[in-house]
Amino acid sequence: MKKDIADHIISKLDLQDIVKVLSYELSGSELNTILLDVFNRRVQQETTSSLLNKYEGNKLVKPAQIDVLKYKEEEFNCYKILADKGFEPIELSPVAQLGTSSVVATVDQKKVLTALRNTEVQADPTNAIALHYASLKKKGKLDSNTYNYSNISRVIRTQAFSNPNFTPHFSVLGLISCGKDTGSFNFEKEELLKHLTTLYEICKKIYGLEQVYSEIIPCKGYDNQNPLITDSISYVQERVGDFSVSVVEPDYENNYYYGFRIKLKTILNGDTYEIGDGGLLDWTQQFLNSRKERMMTSSIGPQLLHQLTK
């Protein structure tokens, strides 16, 4: 639908080549110069009255409806647990390199708030930290150890959400592990255990959740009997104590994760809520052109948990 609207506007203004020219025939700096001038002129047409009217109709810019002091206390306590568990906290820029969300992942760039100066508004800390790790690795600043990072960011996505608990901008607590394959699925087993037990502790200690469990979903050619799945699950199940971890039916339609996907769920007042997501990704393999690279991510929504448990 949006493409049809764009085509209609281009046809109406007799600008058939405008997208081609802007996309392919200008350098990045030339395009940026033109767009800066365009938006500068558009802003000069605004008045205080029009600014207020447009603010009132723009869902992307409204403040979050949270108890800020309580939320920030929860966020700080989450970071303390993350650091104690060996996940180095990273404070990201509010913007990411243009293409961070869509070049190696399957996210449509139209769902990302693209900005000027070769940037986009932060939409997923996982992608940004993968770039950070790959850059350090490429420069020779990291060895072959596994590196664990954590971040809590407020991100923004422009797609429509049907769930009333989901808002255009929201907070994400992300765990990212990057390293080398050492054989016998050691990376997958050890990092899966570390991610799940860390998130479980946060859910229990910070948000008071009692019924939390995880589902492991085989994907991209893997099934319940694949050694990657069976070895990883048995390794985790022997060590997690009272935290339930089980394998569910494969999801072969998923083209985001490979190997397996992680779902974290909780039961509150008889209702089941999905509160976390994650899995294995091949992004660092793509960035560094190395099949030996391994990457795992997991995340929960602090704002969603704050609202569910307030």
C-alpha positions as a printed Julia matrix, in Angstrom:
310×3 Matrix{Float64}:
  0.0     0.0     0.0
  2.76    2.49    0.95
  4.64    1.7    -2.27
  1.46    2.41   -4.27
  1.08    5.78   -2.52
  4.71    6.65   -3.25
  4.28    5.68   -6.91
  1.15    7.83   -7.1
  2.95   10.87   -5.69
  5.9    10.41   -8.06
  3.55   10.08  -11.03
  1.49   13.1    -9.95
  4.56   15.33   -9.77
  6.1    13.86  -12.93
  9.19   12.81  -11.0
  9.64    9.33  -12.46
 13.41    9.3   -11.95
 13.55   11.04   -8.57
 13.9     7.87   -6.47
 16.53    6.45   -8.82
 18.53    9.67   -8.78
 18.4    10.02   -4.99
 19.12    6.33   -4.4
 21.89    5.58   -6.87
 23.28    8.69   -8.54
 24.17   10.79   -5.51
 26.9    10.05   -3.02
 25.95    9.71    0.62
 27.3    13.16    1.45
 25.47   14.75   -1.5
 22.17   13.14   -0.49
 22.68   14.19    3.1
 23.36   17.8     2.06
 20.18   17.95   -0.02
 17.99   16.36    2.68
 19.38   18.65    5.37
 18.43   21.63    3.23
 14.98   20.16    2.5
 14.14   19.58    6.15
 15.59   22.92    7.15
 13.21   24.65    4.72
 10.24   22.54    5.84
 10.89   23.4     9.5
 11.06   27.09    8.65
  7.42   26.85    7.55
  6.3    25.61   10.96
  4.77   27.76   13.67
  4.36   27.09   17.37
  0.7    26.28   16.69
  1.41   23.82   13.86
  4.18   22.22   15.91
  1.8    21.58   18.8
 -0.89   20.23   16.47
  1.52   17.81   14.83
  2.92   16.71   18.19
 -0.59   15.8    19.35
 -1.08   13.51   16.36
  2.33   11.84   16.38
  2.36    8.59   18.37
  6.11    8.2    17.95
  7.01   11.14   20.19
  4.79   10.73   23.27
  6.4     9.97   26.67
  6.23    6.45   28.08
  3.46    5.85   30.61
  5.6     4.51   33.45
  6.47    5.25   37.07
  9.86    6.74   36.18
 11.53    6.47   39.6
 10.45    2.87   40.12
 11.33    1.96   36.54
 14.83    3.48   36.78
 15.41    1.67   40.08
 14.41   -1.6    38.41
 16.7    -0.84   35.48
 19.66   -0.15   37.77
 19.06   -3.36   39.72
 18.9    -5.28   36.44
 22.28   -3.87   35.45
 23.78   -4.98   38.76
 22.65   -8.55   38.15
 23.88   -8.44   34.55
 27.33   -7.22   35.58
 27.5    -9.8    38.37
 26.7   -12.54   35.84
 29.53  -11.44   33.55
 27.58   -9.43   30.97
 29.51   -6.21   30.36
 27.09   -3.23   30.27
 27.31   -1.19   27.06
 25.77    2.28   26.77
 24.81    2.67   23.13
 24.33    5.81   21.07
 20.67    6.75   20.49
 21.36    6.25   16.78
 22.92    3.36   14.89
 24.75    3.07   11.59
 22.26    3.22    8.68
 21.37   -0.36    7.75
 22.19   -1.84   11.15
 18.71   -3.33   11.49
 18.17   -4.56    7.94
 21.45   -5.48    6.2
 22.2    -8.73    8.07
 18.8    -9.25    9.67
 15.41   -9.65    7.98
 13.92   -6.36    9.19
 12.36   -4.12    6.56
 14.11   -0.73    6.59
 10.68    0.9     6.37
  9.99   -0.31    9.93
 13.05    1.6    11.16
 13.1     5.34   11.77
 15.79    6.31    9.26
 17.66    9.52   10.05
 20.14   11.81    8.32
 23.94   11.68    8.43
 24.05    7.98    7.55
 22.21    6.89   10.7
 18.96    5.36   11.92
 17.28    5.7    15.31
 18.22    2.78   17.54
 15.76   -0.07   16.87
 17.54   -3.09   18.35
 20.61   -3.1    20.63
 21.47   -6.62   19.44
 22.35   -5.42   15.95
 24.37   -2.46   17.22
 26.4    -4.57   19.64
 27.07   -7.18   16.96
 28.6    -4.38   14.86
 30.59   -3.18   17.89
 32.0    -6.67   18.5
 32.8    -7.23   14.81
 34.59   -3.89   14.58
 36.77   -4.68   17.61
 37.48   -8.18   16.31
 38.42   -6.89   12.86
 40.89   -4.43   14.43
 42.53   -7.25   16.41
 41.45   -5.86   19.78
 39.75   -9.1    20.88
 41.09  -12.64   21.22
 39.23  -15.92   20.67
 37.41  -15.83   24.02
 33.65  -15.43   24.33
 32.51  -11.88   25.04
 29.27  -11.19   26.88
 27.58   -7.81   26.56
 24.39   -6.32   27.98
 22.37   -3.23   27.28
 19.08   -1.63   28.27
 17.91    0.84   25.64
 14.76    2.67   24.68
 14.25    1.84   21.02
 11.68    2.87   18.44
  9.98    0.92   15.64
  7.49    2.33   13.2
  5.32   -0.71   12.38
  1.78   -0.92   13.72
  1.24   -3.06   16.84
 -2.05   -4.81   17.54
 -1.13   -5.63   21.14
 -2.19   -2.72   23.43
  0.83   -3.44   25.65
  3.17   -2.61   22.75
  4.06    1.02   22.02
  6.2     2.57   19.23
  9.08    3.22   21.61
  9.86    0.81   24.43
 12.77   -0.51   26.44
 14.71   -3.65   25.6
 17.09   -5.5    27.9
 19.43   -7.38   25.62
 22.11  -10.0    26.27
 24.59  -10.68   23.5
 27.32  -13.33   23.49
 29.91  -13.48   20.7
 32.86  -15.8    20.31
 34.47  -18.68   18.47
 33.22  -22.21   17.94
 35.28  -24.54   20.16
 33.56  -27.78   19.17
 31.0   -30.08   20.82
 28.48  -27.2    20.87
 30.3   -25.76   23.9
 29.49  -22.17   22.98
 25.81  -22.94   22.47
 25.46  -24.98   25.67
 27.32  -22.62   27.98
 25.81  -19.4    26.63
 22.27  -20.78   26.59
 22.65  -21.7    30.25
 24.12  -18.29   31.08
 21.4   -16.37   29.23
 18.48  -18.32   30.68
 19.67  -18.31   34.28
 20.48  -14.58   34.12
 17.06  -13.66   32.72
 15.35  -15.97   35.2
 17.11  -14.27   38.1
 16.11  -10.83   36.82
 12.47  -11.9    36.39
 12.35  -13.38   39.87
 14.4   -10.87   41.89
 13.52   -7.61   40.16
  9.95   -8.22   39.02
  8.81  -10.86   41.52
  7.73  -13.37   38.87
  7.37  -16.92   40.16
  6.12  -18.87   37.15
  8.73  -18.33   34.45
  9.7   -20.92   31.88
 11.55  -21.16   28.58
 10.77  -22.86   25.29
 13.49  -23.78   22.8
 12.25  -23.81   19.21
 14.35  -25.61   16.55
 14.54  -23.67   13.29
 16.27  -23.49    9.89
 16.67  -27.18    9.17
 17.13  -28.37   12.75
 14.66  -30.62   14.55
 14.13  -31.94   18.06
 16.58  -34.79   17.53
 19.47  -32.76   16.16
 22.56  -32.98   18.42
 22.68  -29.18   18.68
 19.24  -29.24   20.27
 19.52  -32.39   22.36
 23.0   -31.62   23.7
 22.18  -27.99   24.53
 18.89  -28.81   26.23
 20.23  -31.69   28.31
 23.21  -29.57   29.38
 20.9   -26.76   30.54
 18.26  -28.97   32.13
 20.87  -30.64   34.34
 21.92  -27.24   35.74
 18.95  -24.89   35.96
 17.23  -26.19   39.08
 13.59  -25.14   39.31
 13.54  -23.21   36.01
 11.65  -25.19   33.34
 13.29  -25.47   29.9
 11.68  -27.59   27.19
 11.83  -28.17   23.45
  8.7   -27.42   21.42
  7.75  -28.01   17.79
 10.17  -26.61   15.18
  9.39  -23.35   13.41
 10.69  -23.71    9.87
  9.02  -20.5     8.73
 11.35  -18.41   10.87
 14.18  -16.9     8.82
 15.69  -14.71   11.53
 17.41  -17.21   13.83
 19.24  -20.39   12.93
 19.64  -23.57   14.98
 17.2   -22.63   17.7
 15.08  -19.79   18.96
 14.49  -18.96   22.64
 11.12  -17.93   24.05
 10.71  -16.79   27.66
  7.2   -16.87   29.12
  5.48  -16.18   32.41
  2.08  -16.94   33.93
  0.33  -14.14   35.82
 -3.15  -14.54   37.25
 -3.77  -17.52   35.01
 -2.73  -15.72   31.81
  0.41  -16.56   29.82
  2.61  -13.7    28.58
  5.56  -13.89   26.23
  8.21  -11.72   27.85
 11.44  -12.69   26.12
 12.93  -13.75   22.82
 16.31  -14.74   21.43
 18.36  -17.4    19.72
 21.39  -18.13   17.6
 22.34  -15.66   14.86
 24.9   -15.73   12.04
 25.49  -11.98   11.91
 29.07  -12.02   13.19
 29.84  -14.78   10.68
 28.66  -12.41    7.95
 30.48   -9.36    9.31
 33.8   -11.19    9.77
 33.43  -13.71    6.92
 34.17  -16.59    9.3
 32.1   -19.71    9.78
 33.79  -20.21   13.16
 32.13  -17.15   14.68
 29.2   -17.77   17.03
 26.56  -15.38   18.34
 23.65  -15.77   20.73
 21.19  -13.16   21.86
 18.27  -12.97   24.25
 16.09  -10.15   25.48
 13.2    -9.2    27.71
 11.05   -6.08   27.86
 11.63   -4.13   31.11
  8.83   -1.7    30.3
  6.4    -4.54   29.64
  7.41   -6.29   32.88
  7.16   -3.0    34.76
  3.58   -2.57   33.52
  2.57   -6.19   34.1
  3.84   -6.27   37.68
  3.15   -2.75   38.94
